[in-house]
Amino acid sequence: MEVYYIVIFFVFGSVFGSFYNVVGLRIPNDNFLESDRSYCPRCDKTLHWYELIPIISYLFQAGKCRNCKEKISPLYPTIELSTAFLFSFSYYFFGFQLELVMAVLLTSLCVIIVVSDITYMLIPNKILLFFLPFLIILRIIDPLEPWWSSLVGAAVGFLLLTLIILVSKGGMGAGDMKLFTILGIVLGYKGILLTFFLATIFGTLITLLLLATKKINRKSPVPFGPSICLAALTTYYFGNYIINWYITSFF
């Protein structure tokens, strides 16, 4: 029966991932409700239902628009597959308990931010404000231990990123600071510090990889949101294991 539910969460995750692609691409342009139907961004052709099946349509169309034959961004199936995996993994990790709702919300927030930040280098306030009350309510109902960890985590996330923004003179954006503040509520003060440490490592590795593959040059800006989200999800699921390993290994 557990495999059955994992498959269900995978399918629903792929569907929501497809929707999150739309949200992440349209919200920054304020055209989320512009059209009821999805369309090709290059030729503006309205897409049929069989062109919108998550993951599968991309594979059957060989990654190209059926009308203009232009390549479809691999970001679409990557987001769909990632969301599907994270939804199913969340169920596998937590089962049917309240923390599963938090896991799905955190995944959803991170996925949308990744799409938006990769595409526009922007973390929209509308997205953060939409998720914020749900995350706060869940942490009130199901608090961390100790209960004040979320409050301190939010404060640490805000102050740490604010300090970095001031010192770097805009090297990081206000969107990153707001995201860290919200993540502090979810992860607590230990989790947000680990998230910052991991985000720095992931960001460095991603930048080096992009430079090595000549996707960017040394002057090209690199969005930090995806690194933050990857670090936050790693901390959310495995933070306690990482912290315990560190303490037992070095102290």
Rosetta blueprint (number, residue, H / E / L):
1 M L
2 E H
3 V H
4 Y H
5 Y H
6 I H
7 V H
8 I H
9 F H
10 F H
11 V H
12 F H
13 G H
14 S H
15 V H
16 F H
17 G H
18 S H
19 F H
20 Y H
21 N H
22 V H
23 V H
24 G H
25 L H
26 R H
27 I H
28 P H
29 N H
30 D L
31 N L
32 F L
33 L L
34 E L
35 S L
36 D L
37 R L
38 S L
39 Y E
40 C L
41 P L
42 R L
43 C L
44 D L
45 K L
46 T E
47 L L
48 H L
49 W H
50 Y H
51 E H
52 L L
53 I L
54 P L
55 I L
56 I H
57 S H
58 Y H
59 L H
60 F H
61 Q L
62 A L
63 G L
64 K E
65 C L
66 R L
67 N L
68 C L
69 K L
70 E L
71 K E
72 I L
73 S L
74 P L
75 L H
76 Y H
77 P H
78 T H
79 I H
80 E H
81 L H
82 S H
83 T H
84 A H
85 F H
86 L H
87 F H
88 S H
89 F H
90 S H
91 Y H
92 Y H
93 F H
94 F H
95 G L
96 F L
97 Q L
98 L H
99 E H
100 L H
101 V H
102 M H
103 A H
104 V H
105 L H
106 L H
107 T H
108 S H
109 L H
110 C H
111 V H
112 I H
113 I H
114 V H
115 V H
116 S H
117 D H
118 I H
119 T H
120 Y H
121 M L
122 L L
123 I L
124 P L
125 N H
126 K H
127 I H
128 L H
129 L H
130 F H
131 F H
132 L H
133 P H
134 F H
135 L H
136 I H
137 I H
138 L H
139 R H
140 I H
141 I H
142 D L
143 P L
144 L L
145 E L
146 P L
147 W L
148 W L
149 S H
150 S H
151 L H
152 V H
153 G H
154 A H
155 A H
156 V H
157 G H
158 F H
159 L H
160 L H
161 L H
162 T H
163 L H
164 I H
165 I H
166 L H
167 V H
168 S H
169 K L
170 G L
171 G L
172 M L
173 G L
174 A H
175 G H
176 D H
177 M H
178 K H
179 L H
180 F H
181 T H
182 I H
183 L H
184 G H
185 I H
186 V H
187 L H
188 G H
189 Y H
190 K H
191 G H
192 I H
193 L H
194 L H
195 T H
196 F H
197 F H
198 L H
199 A H
200 T H
201 I H
202 F H
203 G H
204 T H
205 L H
206 I H
207 T H
208 L H
209 L H
210 L H
211 L H
212 A H
213 T L
214 K L
215 K L
216 I L
217 N L
218 R L
219 K L
220 S L
221 P L
222 V L
223 P L
224 F L
225 G H
226 P H
227 S H
228 I H
229 C H
230 L H
231 A H
232 A H
233 L H
234 T H
235 T H
236 Y H
237 Y H
238 F H
239 G H
240 N H
241 Y H
242 I H
243 I H
244 N H
245 W H
246 Y H
247 I H
248 T H
249 S H
250 F H
251 F L
